[in-house]
Amino acid sequence: MSMKFEDLEAWREARMLSKDIYALTRTGSLSKDLRLCSQVQAAAVSVMSNVAEGFERTGNQEKLHFYNIARASCGELRSQLYIIEDVYTELSAKTSELREGAESVGRLISGLIASTRRRVAGAAKE
């Protein structure tokens, strides 16, 4: 049986992170900050969507392109979580936990990038 993007640990962890971001943005006074909530949700969704899209691409350069976007979206998400922490200080413990999750997902995506680059290098030698 062939592997699917749903089998990737990076995608599964990004999915859980997105779920947690949505839960965070639907509570308390933060839920009324529609622009910030929309931005942080979009960044989280971008991570998992670009991992999936990269996996589904047939060319390794295309895979790398989308995996890099996913990794960059992890950085964007972490930055936005600092804004939430600074403005909604009561959420600082939760935002710290979510930032750690985003860092972990970023490391998993870096692994996908490294693996894809190794395949590109191996193909170039053949």
Buried (B, 14 or more C-beta within 10 A) or exposed (E): EEEEBEEBEBBBBBBEBBEBBBEBBEEEEBEEBEEBBEBBBBBBBBBBBBBBBBBEBEEBEBBBBBBBBBBBBBBBBBEBBEBBBEEBEEBBEBBEEBBEBBBBBBEBBBBBBEEBBEEBEEEEEE
